[in-house]
Amino acid sequence: MSQTFEVTGMSCGHCVNAVTEAVLTVDPHAQVTVDLPTGHVDVLSEQPRQDLVAAIENAGYKTQ
């Protein structure tokens, strides 16, 4: 299932990697695409949305 998150607080490539790695800790098989300028993170995963949100927020970013 494809899910899109609006993530704030990302400003560089390190942030992109941190968010990607956070999602991959929940679902190692997820496909993650981060658009840094817009803050949109697209995730293809069967994991529940709340688990993905928790992982992103635990990495230090806010989701909307």
CHARMM-style PDB file with segment names, atoms N, HN, CA, C and O in Angstrom:
ATOM      1  N   MET     1       0.846  -1.164   0.000  1.00  0.00      PROA
ATOM      2  CA  MET     1       0.000   0.000   0.000  1.00  0.00      PROA
ATOM      3  C   MET     1       0.898   1.235   0.000  1.00  0.00      PROA
ATOM      4  O   MET     1       1.867   1.313   0.755  1.00  0.00      PROA
ATOM      5  N   SER     2       0.565   2.186  -0.848  1.00  0.00      PROA
ATOM      6  HN  SER     2      -0.222   2.122  -1.461  1.00  0.00      PROA
ATOM      7  CA  SER     2       1.331   3.423  -0.947  1.00  0.00      PROA
ATOM      8  C   SER     2       0.782   4.444   0.037  1.00  0.00      PROA
ATOM      9  O   SER     2      -0.426   4.661   0.122  1.00  0.00      PROA
ATOM     10  N   GLN     3       1.691   5.068   0.777  1.00  0.00      PROA
ATOM     11  HN  GLN     3       2.673   4.892   0.708  1.00  0.00      PROA
ATOM     12  CA  GLN     3       1.320   6.075   1.762  1.00  0.00      PROA
ATOM     13  C   GLN     3       2.222   7.285   1.579  1.00  0.00      PROA
ATOM     14  O   GLN     3       3.412   7.148   1.295  1.00  0.00      PROA
ATOM     15  N   THR     4       1.645   8.470   1.743  1.00  0.00      PROA
ATOM     16  HN  THR     4       0.678   8.581   1.973  1.00  0.00      PROA
ATOM     17  CA  THR     4       2.423   9.698   1.633  1.00  0.00      PROA
ATOM     18  C   THR     4       2.370  10.441   2.952  1.00  0.00      PROA
ATOM     19  O   THR     4       1.318  10.571   3.578  1.00  0.00      PROA
ATOM     20  N   PHE     5       3.534  10.923   3.357  1.00  0.00      PROA
ATOM     21  HN  PHE     5       4.388  10.817   2.849  1.00  0.00      PROA
ATOM     22  CA  PHE     5       3.656  11.677   4.595  1.00  0.00      PROA
ATOM     23  C   PHE     5       4.237  13.041   4.271  1.00  0.00      PROA
ATOM     24  O   PHE     5       5.088  13.163   3.390  1.00  0.00      PROA
ATOM     25  N   GLU     6       3.787  14.060   4.972  1.00  0.00      PROA
ATOM     26  HN  GLU     6       3.096  13.961   5.687  1.00  0.00      PROA
ATOM     27  CA  GLU     6       4.408  15.372   4.887  1.00  0.00      PROA
ATOM     28  C   GLU     6       5.289  15.485   6.127  1.00  0.00      PROA
ATOM     29  O   GLU     6       4.795  15.511   7.254  1.00  0.00      PROA
ATOM     30  N   VAL     7       6.596  15.553   5.902  1.00  0.00      PROA
ATOM     31  HN  VAL     7       6.997  15.532   4.986  1.00  0.00      PROA
ATOM     32  CA  VAL     7       7.554  15.528   6.999  1.00  0.00      PROA
ATOM     33  C   VAL     7       8.247  16.877   7.084  1.00  0.00      PROA
ATOM     34  O   VAL     7       8.772  17.377   6.089  1.00  0.00      PROA
ATOM     35  N   THR     8       8.246  17.465   8.277  1.00  0.00      PROA
ATOM     36  HN  THR     8       7.820  17.059   9.085  1.00  0.00      PROA
ATOM     37  CA  THR     8       8.932  18.736   8.470  1.00  0.00      PROA
ATOM     38  C   THR     8      10.208  18.513   9.270  1.00  0.00      PROA
ATOM     39  O   THR     8      10.316  17.565  10.047  1.00  0.00      PROA
ATOM     40  N   GLY     9      11.156  19.392   9.067  1.00  0.00      PROA
ATOM     41  HN  GLY     9      11.068  20.163   8.435  1.00  0.00      PROA
ATOM     42  CA  GLY     9      12.421  19.316   9.784  1.00  0.00      PROA
ATOM     43  C   GLY     9      13.552  18.746   8.958  1.00  0.00      PROA
ATOM     44  O   GLY     9      14.688  18.691   9.431  1.00  0.00      PROA
ATOM     45  N   MET    10      13.272  18.318   7.730  1.00  0.00      PROA
ATOM     46  HN  MET    10      12.350  18.363   7.346  1.00  0.00      PROA
ATOM     47  CA  MET    10      14.330  17.790   6.865  1.00  0.00      PROA
ATOM     48  C   MET    10      14.967  18.951   6.107  1.00  0.00      PROA
ATOM     49  O   MET    10      14.270  19.794   5.542  1.00  0.00      PROA
ATOM     50  N   SER    11      16.304  18.986   6.102  1.00  0.00      PROA
ATOM     51  HN  SER    11      16.871  18.302   6.561  1.00  0.00      PROA
ATOM     52  CA  SER    11      16.979  20.095   5.419  1.00  0.00      PROA
ATOM     53  C   SER    11      18.180  19.671   4.581  1.00  0.00      PROA
ATOM     54  O   SER    11      18.784  20.504   3.905  1.00  0.00      PROA
ATOM     55  N   CYS    12      18.537  18.379   4.615  1.00  0.00      PROA
ATOM     56  HN  CYS    12      18.046  17.703   5.164  1.00  0.00      PROA
ATOM     57  CA  CYS    12      19.741  17.960   3.897  1.00  0.00      PROA
ATOM     58  C   CYS    12      19.688  16.470   3.581  1.00  0.00      PROA
ATOM     59  O   CYS    12      18.737  15.774   3.938  1.00  0.00      PROA
ATOM     60  N   GLY    13      20.711  16.006   2.918  1.00  0.00      PROA
ATOM     61  HN  GLY    13      21.484  16.571   2.628  1.00  0.00      PROA
ATOM     62  CA  GLY    13      20.802  14.596   2.560  1.00  0.00      PROA
ATOM     63  C   GLY    13      20.847  13.686   3.776  1.00  0.00      PROA
ATOM     64  O   GLY    13      20.327  12.571   3.740  1.00  0.00      PROA
ATOM     65  N   HSD    14      21.467  14.156   4.853  1.00  0.00      PROA
ATOM     66  HN  HSD    14      21.889  15.062   4.882  1.00  0.00      PROA
ATOM     67  CA  HSD    14      21.504  13.354   6.077  1.00  0.00      PROA
ATOM     68  C   HSD    14      20.083  13.126   6.596  1.00  0.00      PROA
ATOM     69  O   HSD    14      19.756  12.033   7.059  1.00  0.00      PROA
ATOM     70  N   CYS    15      19.253  14.146   6.519  1.00  0.00      PROA
ATOM     71  HN  CYS    15      19.519  15.034   6.143  1.00  0.00      PROA
ATOM     72  CA  CYS    15      17.855  14.024   6.956  1.00  0.00      PROA
ATOM     73  C   CYS    15      17.112  12.999   6.102  1.00  0.00      PROA
ATOM     74  O   CYS    15      16.342  12.188   6.616  1.00  0.00      PROA
ATOM     75  N   VAL    16      17.348  13.047   4.806  1.00  0.00      PROA
ATOM     76  HN  VAL    16      17.973  13.707   4.388  1.00  0.00      PROA
ATOM     77  CA  VAL    16      16.716  12.086   3.896  1.00  0.00      PROA
ATOM     78  C   VAL    16      17.113  10.665   4.296  1.00  0.00      PROA
ATOM     79  O   VAL    16      16.266   9.774   4.366  1.00  0.00      PROA
ATOM     80  N   ASN    17      18.396  10.463   4.556  1.00  0.00      PROA
ATOM     81  HN  ASN    17      19.084  11.187   4.499  1.00  0.00      PROA
ATOM     82  CA  ASN    17      18.874   9.139   4.962  1.00  0.00      PROA
ATOM     83  C   ASN    17      18.282   8.716   6.297  1.00  0.00      PROA
ATOM     84  O   ASN    17      17.927   7.551   6.476  1.00  0.00      PROA
ATOM     85  N   ALA    18      18.172   9.649   7.239  1.00  0.00      PROA
ATOM     86  HN  ALA    18      18.460  10.596   7.094  1.00  0.00      PROA
ATOM     87  CA  ALA    18      17.638   9.324   8.562  1.00  0.00      PROA
ATOM     88  C   ALA    18      16.180   8.897   8.471  1.00  0.00      PROA
ATOM     89  O   ALA    18      15.777   7.928   9.115  1.00  0.00      PROA
ATOM     90  N   VAL    19      15.389   9.607   7.681  1.00  0.00      PROA
ATOM     91  HN  VAL    19      15.716  10.393   7.157  1.00  0.00      PROA
ATOM     92  CA  VAL    19      13.972   9.258   7.525  1.00  0.00      PROA
ATOM     93  C   VAL    19      13.843   7.913   6.806  1.00  0.00      PROA
ATOM     94  O   VAL    19      13.040   7.065   7.196  1.00  0.00      PROA
ATOM     95  N   THR    20      14.632   7.733   5.768  1.00  0.00      PROA
ATOM     96  HN  THR    20      15.284   8.422   5.451  1.00  0.00      PROA
ATOM     97  CA  THR    20      14.597   6.466   5.029  1.00  0.00      PROA
ATOM     98  C   THR    20      14.951   5.298   5.941  1.00  0.00      PROA
ATOM     99  O   THR    20      14.259   4.281   5.955  1.00  0.00      PROA
ATOM    100  N   GLU    21      16.023   5.448   6.695  1.00  0.00      PROA
ATOM    101  HN  GLU    21      16.585   6.275   6.684  1.00  0.00      PROA
ATOM    102  CA  GLU    21      16.449   4.377   7.599  1.00  0.00      PROA
ATOM    103  C   GLU    21      15.404   4.118   8.687  1.00  0.00      PROA
ATOM    104  O   GLU    21      15.199   2.972   9.089  1.00  0.00      PROA
ATOM    105  N   ALA    22      14.750   5.167   9.160  1.00  0.00      PROA
ATOM    106  HN  ALA    22      14.916   6.097   8.834  1.00  0.00      PROA
ATOM    107  CA  ALA    22      13.701   4.993  10.177  1.00  0.00      PROA
ATOM    108  C   ALA    22      12.570   4.122   9.640  1.00  0.00      PROA
ATOM    109  O   ALA    22      12.090   3.218  10.324  1.00  0.00      PROA
ATOM    110  N   VAL    23      12.153   4.404   8.416  1.00  0.00      PROA
ATOM    111  HN  VAL    23      12.542   5.139   7.861  1.00  0.00      PROA
ATOM    112  CA  VAL    23      11.085   3.597   7.807  1.00  0.00      PROA
ATOM    113  C   VAL    23      11.558   2.163   7.609  1.00  0.00      PROA
ATOM    114  O   VAL    23      10.807   1.221   7.858  1.00  0.00      PROA
ATOM    115  N   LEU    24      12.782   1.995   7.169  1.00  0.00      PROA
ATOM    116  HN  LEU    24      13.393   2.761   6.967  1.00  0.00      PROA
ATOM    117  CA  LEU    24      13.301   0.657   6.906  1.00  0.00      PROA
ATOM    118  C   LEU    24      13.475  -0.173   8.175  1.00  0.00      PROA
ATOM    119  O   LEU    24      13.528  -1.401   8.099  1.00  0.00      PROA
ATOM    120  N   THR    25      13.566   0.468   9.336  1.00  0.00      PROA
ATOM    121  HN  THR    25      13.523   1.465   9.397  1.00  0.00      PROA
ATOM    122  CA  THR    25      13.632  -0.304  10.581  1.00  0.00      PROA
ATOM    123  C   THR    25      12.288  -0.958  10.867  1.00  0.00      PROA
ATOM    124  O   THR    25      12.231  -2.021  11.485  1.00  0.00      PROA
ATOM    125  N   VAL    26      11.200  -0.323  10.416  1.00  0.00      PROA
ATOM    126  HN  VAL    26      11.247   0.540   9.914  1.00  0.00      PROA
ATOM    127  CA  VAL    26       9.861  -0.884  10.603  1.00  0.00      PROA
ATOM    128  C   VAL    26       9.568  -1.929   9.530  1.00  0.00      PROA
ATOM    129  O   VAL    26       8.975  -2.971   9.808  1.00  0.00      PROA
ATOM    130  N   ASP    27       9.994  -1.638   8.300  1.00  0.00      PROA
ATOM    131  HN  ASP    27      10.476  -0.791   8.074  1.00  0.00      PROA
ATOM    132  CA  ASP    27       9.750  -2.547   7.177  1.00  0.00      PROA
ATOM    133  C   ASP    27      10.973  -2.557   6.264  1.00  0.00      PROA
ATOM    134  O   ASP    27      11.116  -1.681   5.411  1.00  0.00      PROA
ATOM    135  N   PRO    28      11.853  -3.540   6.436  1.00  0.00      PROA
ATOM    136  CA  PRO    28      13.080  -3.595   5.639  1.00  0.00      PROA
ATOM    137  C   PRO    28      12.842  -3.712   4.133  1.00  0.00      PROA
ATOM    138  O   PRO    28      13.752  -3.466   3.342  1.00  0.00      PROA
ATOM    139  N   HSD    29      11.632  -4.083   3.738  1.00  0.00      PROA
ATOM    140  HN  HSD    29      10.893  -4.283   4.381  1.00  0.00      PROA
ATOM    141  CA  HSD    29      11.319  -4.249   2.323  1.00  0.00      PROA
ATOM    142  C   HSD    29      10.571  -3.053   1.736  1.00  0.00      PROA
ATOM    143  O   HSD    29      10.181  -3.078   0.569  1.00  0.00      PROA
ATOM    144  N   ALA    30      10.373  -2.022   2.529  1.00  0.00      PROA
ATOM    145  HN  ALA    30      10.690  -2.002   3.477  1.00  0.00      PROA
ATOM    146  CA  ALA    30       9.637  -0.843   2.058  1.00  0.00      PROA
ATOM    147  C   ALA    30      10.417  -0.123   0.965  1.00  0.00      PROA
ATOM    148  O   ALA    30      11.647  -0.156   0.927  1.00  0.00      PROA
ATOM    149  N   GLN    31       9.681   0.517   0.094  1.00  0.00      PROA
ATOM    150  HN  GLN    31       8.682   0.544   0.125  1.00  0.00      PROA
ATOM    151  CA  GLN    31      10.275   1.400  -0.903  1.00  0.00      PROA
ATOM    152  C   GLN    31       9.987   2.821  -0.444  1.00  0.00      PROA
ATOM    153  O   GLN    31       8.830   3.194  -0.253  1.00  0.00      PROA
ATOM    154  N   VAL    32      11.039   3.613  -0.266  1.00  0.00      PROA
ATOM    155  HN  VAL    32      11.980   3.309  -0.421  1.00  0.00      PROA
ATOM    156  CA  VAL    32      10.914   4.959   0.283  1.00  0.00      PROA
ATOM    157  C   VAL    32      11.456   5.963  -0.718  1.00  0.00      PROA
ATOM    158  O   VAL    32      12.575   5.824  -1.212  1.00  0.00      PROA
ATOM    159  N   THR    33      10.649   6.981  -1.013  1.00  0.00      PROA
ATOM    160  HN  THR    33       9.740   7.095  -0.612  1.00  0.00      PROA
ATOM    161  CA  THR    33      11.075   8.074  -1.882  1.00  0.00      PROA
ATOM    162  C   THR    33      10.859   9.371  -1.128  1.00  0.00      PROA
ATOM    163  O   THR    33       9.747   9.671  -0.693  1.00  0.00      PROA
ATOM    164  N   VAL    34      11.939  10.147  -0.974  1.00  0.00      PROA
ATOM    165  HN  VAL    34      12.842   9.904  -1.328  1.00  0.00      PROA
ATOM    166  CA  VAL    34      11.866  11.410  -0.240  1.00  0.00      PROA
ATOM    167  C   VAL    34      12.095  12.563  -1.211  1.00  0.00      PROA
ATOM    168  O   VAL    34      13.082  12.587  -1.946  1.00  0.00      PROA
ATOM    169  N   ASP    35      11.171  13.516  -1.202  1.00  0.00      PROA
ATOM    170  HN  ASP    35      10.369  13.497  -0.604  1.00  0.00      PROA
ATOM    171  CA  ASP    35      11.315  14.743  -1.987  1.00  0.00      PROA
ATOM    172  C   ASP    35      11.660  15.841  -0.993  1.00  0.00      PROA
ATOM    173  O   ASP    35      10.775  16.421  -0.365  1.00  0.00      PROA
ATOM    174  N   LEU    36      12.940  16.119  -0.855  1.00  0.00      PROA
ATOM    175  HN  LEU    36      13.659  15.648  -1.365  1.00  0.00      PROA
ATOM    176  CA  LEU    36      13.420  17.057   0.152  1.00  0.00      PROA
ATOM    177  C   LEU    36      12.814  18.455   0.017  1.00  0.00      PROA
ATOM    178  O   LEU    36      12.387  19.017   1.025  1.00  0.00      PROA
ATOM    179  N   PRO    37      12.757  19.046  -1.191  1.00  0.00      PROA
ATOM    180  CA  PRO    37      12.204  20.411  -1.291  1.00  0.00      PROA
ATOM    181  C   PRO    37      10.746  20.532  -0.830  1.00  0.00      PROA
ATOM    182  O   PRO    37      10.360  21.553  -0.259  1.00  0.00      PROA
ATOM    183  N   THR    38       9.940  19.500  -1.074  1.00  0.00      PROA
ATOM    184  HN  THR    38      10.254  18.671  -1.538  1.00  0.00      PROA
ATOM    185  CA  THR    38       8.534  19.586  -0.681  1.00  0.00      PROA
ATOM    186  C   THR    38       8.264  18.960   0.683  1.00  0.00      PROA
ATOM    187  O   THR    38       7.232  19.235   1.295  1.00  0.00      PROA
ATOM    188  N   GLY    39       9.174  18.127   1.162  1.00  0.00      PROA
ATOM    189  HN  GLY    39      10.012  17.904   0.665  1.00  0.00      PROA
ATOM    190  CA  GLY    39       8.974  17.443   2.427  1.00  0.00      PROA
ATOM    191  C   GLY    39       8.072  16.224   2.335  1.00  0.00      PROA
ATOM    192  O   GLY    39       7.649  15.681   3.355  1.00  0.00      PROA
ATOM    193  N   HSD    40       7.776  15.793   1.114  1.00  0.00      PROA
ATOM    194  HN  HSD    40       8.120  16.234   0.285  1.00  0.00      PROA
ATOM    195  CA  HSD    40       6.911  14.628   0.942  1.00  0.00      PROA
ATOM    196  C   HSD    40       7.738  13.342   0.962  1.00  0.00      PROA
ATOM    197  O   HSD    40       8.782  13.229   0.319  1.00  0.00      PROA
ATOM    198  N   VAL    41       7.230  12.392   1.718  1.00  0.00      PROA
ATOM    199  HN  VAL    41       6.382  12.484   2.240  1.00  0.00      PROA
ATOM    200  CA  VAL    41       7.862  11.076   1.798  1.00  0.00      PROA
ATOM    201  C   VAL    41       6.820  10.058   1.354  1.00  0.00      PROA
ATOM    202  O   VAL    41       5.772   9.914   1.984  1.00  0.00      PROA
ATOM    203  N   ASP    42       7.113   9.358   0.274  1.00  0.00      PROA
ATOM    204  HN  ASP    42       7.965   9.474  -0.237  1.00  0.00      PROA
ATOM    205  CA  ASP    42       6.232   8.315  -0.241  1.00  0.00      PROA
ATOM    206  C   ASP    42       6.798   6.972   0.179  1.00  0.00      PROA
ATOM    207  O   ASP    42       7.979   6.684  -0.020  1.00  0.00      PROA
ATOM    208  N   VAL    43       5.935   6.158   0.761  1.00  0.00      PROA
ATOM    209  HN  VAL    43       4.976   6.391   0.922  1.00  0.00      PROA
ATOM    210  CA  VAL    43       6.361   4.851   1.261  1.00  0.00      PROA
ATOM    211  C   VAL    43       5.437   3.783   0.700  1.00  0.00      PROA
ATOM    212  O   VAL    43       4.214   3.885   0.801  1.00  0.00      PROA
ATOM    213  N   LEU    44       6.027   2.769   0.115  1.00  0.00      PROA
ATOM    214  HN  LEU    44       7.020   2.686   0.033  1.00  0.00      PROA
ATOM    215  CA  LEU    44       5.290   1.602  -0.341  1.00  0.00      PROA
ATOM    216  C   LEU    44       5.561   0.505   0.684  1.00  0.00      PROA
ATOM    217  O   LEU    44       6.640  -0.087   0.709  1.00  0.00      PROA
ATOM    218  N   SER    45       4.556   0.241   1.536  1.00  0.00      PROA
ATOM    219  HN  SER    45       3.679   0.722   1.516  1.00  0.00      PROA
ATOM    220  CA  SER    45       4.722  -0.700   2.637  1.00  0.00      PROA
ATOM    221  C   SER    45       3.356  -1.192   3.095  1.00  0.00      PROA
ATOM    222  O   SER    45       2.353  -0.490   2.963  1.00  0.00      PROA
ATOM    223  N   GLU    46       3.331  -2.396   3.628  1.00  0.00      PROA
ATOM    224  HN  GLU    46       4.145  -2.966   3.734  1.00  0.00      PROA
ATOM    225  CA  GLU    46       2.098  -2.946   4.184  1.00  0.00      PROA
ATOM    226  C   GLU    46       1.979  -2.663   5.677  1.00  0.00      PROA
ATOM    227  O   GLU    46       0.995  -3.054   6.306  1.00  0.00      PROA
ATOM    228  N   GLN    47       2.966  -1.992   6.245  1.00  0.00      PROA
ATOM    229  HN  GLN    47       3.765  -1.674   5.735  1.00  0.00      PROA
ATOM    230  CA  GLN    47       2.934  -1.696   7.682  1.00  0.00      PROA
ATOM    231  C   GLN    47       1.883  -0.631   7.990  1.00  0.00      PROA
ATOM    232  O   GLN    47       1.609   0.227   7.151  1.00  0.00      PROA
ATOM    233  N   PRO    48       1.294  -0.680   9.183  1.00  0.00      PROA
ATOM    234  CA  PRO    48       0.305   0.329   9.556  1.00  0.00      PROA
ATOM    235  C   PRO    48       0.905   1.736   9.567  1.00  0.00      PROA
ATOM    236  O   PRO    48       2.061   1.932   9.945  1.00  0.00      PROA
ATOM    237  N   ARG    49       0.107   2.695   9.152  1.00  0.00      PROA
ATOM    238  HN  ARG    49      -0.831   2.536   8.845  1.00  0.00      PROA
ATOM    239  CA  ARG    49       0.555   4.084   9.071  1.00  0.00      PROA
ATOM    240  C   ARG    49       1.125   4.571  10.404  1.00  0.00      PROA
ATOM    241  O   ARG    49       2.153   5.248  10.435  1.00  0.00      PROA
ATOM    242  N   GLN    50       0.451   4.222  11.506  1.00  0.00      PROA
ATOM    243  HN  GLN    50      -0.384   3.672  11.481  1.00  0.00      PROA
ATOM    244  CA  GLN    50       0.902   4.726  12.795  1.00  0.00      PROA
ATOM    245  C   GLN    50       2.291   4.212  13.156  1.00  0.00      PROA
ATOM    246  O   GLN    50       3.037   4.903  13.849  1.00  0.00      PROA
ATOM    247  N   ASP    51       2.654   3.018  12.701  1.00  0.00      PROA
ATOM    248  HN  ASP    51       2.048   2.456  12.138  1.00  0.00      PROA
ATOM    249  CA  ASP    51       3.995   2.490  12.961  1.00  0.00      PROA
ATOM    250  C   ASP    51       5.048   3.274  12.176  1.00  0.00      PROA
ATOM    251  O   ASP    51       6.135   3.545  12.688  1.00  0.00      PROA
ATOM    252  N   LEU    52       4.725   3.632  10.944  1.00  0.00      PROA
ATOM    253  HN  LEU    52       3.842   3.412  10.528  1.00  0.00      PROA
ATOM    254  CA  LEU    52       5.652   4.404  10.124  1.00  0.00      PROA
ATOM    255  C   LEU    52       5.801   5.817  10.678  1.00  0.00      PROA
ATOM    256  O   LEU    52       6.908   6.351  10.729  1.00  0.00      PROA
ATOM    257  N   VAL    53       4.689   6.422  11.093  1.00  0.00      PROA
ATOM    258  HN  VAL    53       3.790   5.987  11.051  1.00  0.00      PROA
ATOM    259  CA  VAL    53       4.735   7.758  11.690  1.00  0.00      PROA
ATOM    260  C   VAL    53       5.598   7.736  12.950  1.00  0.00      PROA
ATOM    261  O   VAL    53       6.434   8.618  13.147  1.00  0.00      PROA
ATOM    262  N   ALA    54       5.400   6.745  13.790  1.00  0.00      PROA
ATOM    263  HN  ALA    54       4.721   6.028  13.630  1.00  0.00      PROA
ATOM    264  CA  ALA    54       6.174   6.639  15.027  1.00  0.00      PROA
ATOM    265  C   ALA    54       7.669   6.539  14.731  1.00  0.00      PROA
ATOM    266  O   ALA    54       8.476   7.168  15.416  1.00  0.00      PROA
ATOM    267  N   ALA    55       8.042   5.764  13.731  1.00  0.00      PROA
ATOM    268  HN  ALA    55       7.386   5.253  13.176  1.00  0.00      PROA
ATOM    269  CA  ALA    55       9.452   5.613  13.384  1.00  0.00      PROA
ATOM    270  C   ALA    55      10.044   6.932  12.903  1.00  0.00      PROA
ATOM    271  O   ALA    55      11.152   7.296  13.298  1.00  0.00      PROA
ATOM    272  N   ILE    56       9.311   7.650  12.051  1.00  0.00      PROA
ATOM    273  HN  ILE    56       8.411   7.354  11.731  1.00  0.00      PROA
ATOM    274  CA  ILE    56       9.793   8.936  11.534  1.00  0.00      PROA
ATOM    275  C   ILE    56       9.917   9.941  12.674  1.00  0.00      PROA
ATOM    276  O   ILE    56      10.909  10.665  12.756  1.00  0.00      PROA
ATOM    277  N   GLU    57       8.928   9.989  13.545  1.00  0.00      PROA
ATOM    278  HN  GLU    57       8.122   9.400  13.478  1.00  0.00      PROA
ATOM    279  CA  GLU    57       8.969  10.943  14.649  1.00  0.00      PROA
ATOM    280  C   GLU    57      10.034  10.575  15.677  1.00  0.00      PROA
ATOM    281  O   GLU    57      10.632  11.464  16.283  1.00  0.00      PROA
ATOM    282  N   ASN    58      10.283   9.281  15.887  1.00  0.00      PROA
ATOM    283  HN  ASN    58       9.797   8.559  15.394  1.00  0.00      PROA
ATOM    284  CA  ASN    58      11.356   8.861  16.787  1.00  0.00      PROA
ATOM    285  C   ASN    58      12.725   9.238  16.240  1.00  0.00      PROA
ATOM    286  O   ASN    58      13.688   9.355  16.998  1.00  0.00      PROA
ATOM    287  N   ALA    59      12.816   9.430  14.927  1.00  0.00      PROA
ATOM    288  HN  ALA    59      12.034   9.335  14.312  1.00  0.00      PROA
ATOM    289  CA  ALA    59      14.071   9.853  14.309  1.00  0.00      PROA
ATOM    290  C   ALA    59      14.272  11.367  14.437  1.00  0.00      PROA
ATOM    291  O   ALA    59      15.315  11.892  14.049  1.00  0.00      PROA
ATOM    292  N   GLY    60      13.260  12.072  14.987  1.00  0.00      PROA
ATOM    293  HN  GLY    60      12.413  11.646  15.303  1.00  0.00      PROA
ATOM    294  CA  GLY    60      13.414  13.501  15.241  1.00  0.00      PROA
ATOM    295  C   GLY    60      12.691  14.415  14.288  1.00  0.00      PROA
ATOM    296  O   GLY    60      12.972  15.613  14.260  1.00  0.00      PROA
ATOM    297  N   TYR    61      11.770  13.891  13.505  1.00  0.00      PROA
ATOM    298  HN  TYR    61      11.542  12.918  13.528  1.00  0.00      PROA
ATOM    299  CA  TYR    61      11.053  14.703  12.509  1.00  0.00      PROA
ATOM    300  C   TYR    61       9.565  14.711  12.844  1.00  0.00      PROA
ATOM    301  O   TYR    61       9.077  13.840  13.563  1.00  0.00      PROA
ATOM    302  N   LYS    62       8.863  15.684  12.326  1.00  0.00      PROA
ATOM    303  HN  LYS    62       9.260  16.392  11.742  1.00  0.00      PROA
ATOM    304  CA  LYS    62       7.415  15.800  12.544  1.00  0.00      PROA
ATOM    305  C   LYS    62       6.694  15.367  11.289  1.00  0.00      PROA
ATOM    306  O   LYS    62       7.150  15.636  10.178  1.00  0.00      PROA
ATOM    307  N   THR    63       5.558  14.689  11.464  1.00  0.00      PROA
ATOM    308  HN  THR    63       5.188  14.470  12.367  1.00  0.00      PROA
ATOM    309  CA  THR    63       4.741  14.293  10.318  1.00  0.00      PROA
ATOM    310  C   THR    63       3.376  14.956  10.423  1.00  0.00      PROA
ATOM    311  O   THR    63       2.893  15.278  11.508  1.00  0.00      PROA
ATOM    312  N   GLN    64       2.778  15.146   9.262  1.00  0.00      PROA
ATOM    313  HN  GLN    64       3.171  14.884   8.380  1.00  0.00      PROA
ATOM    314  CA  GLN    64       1.430  15.738   9.216  1.00  0.00      PROA
ATOM    315  C   GLN    64       0.540  14.859   8.384  1.00  0.00      PROA
ATOM    316  OT1 GLN    64      -0.639  15.164   8.210  1.00  0.00      PROA
TER     317      GLN     64
END
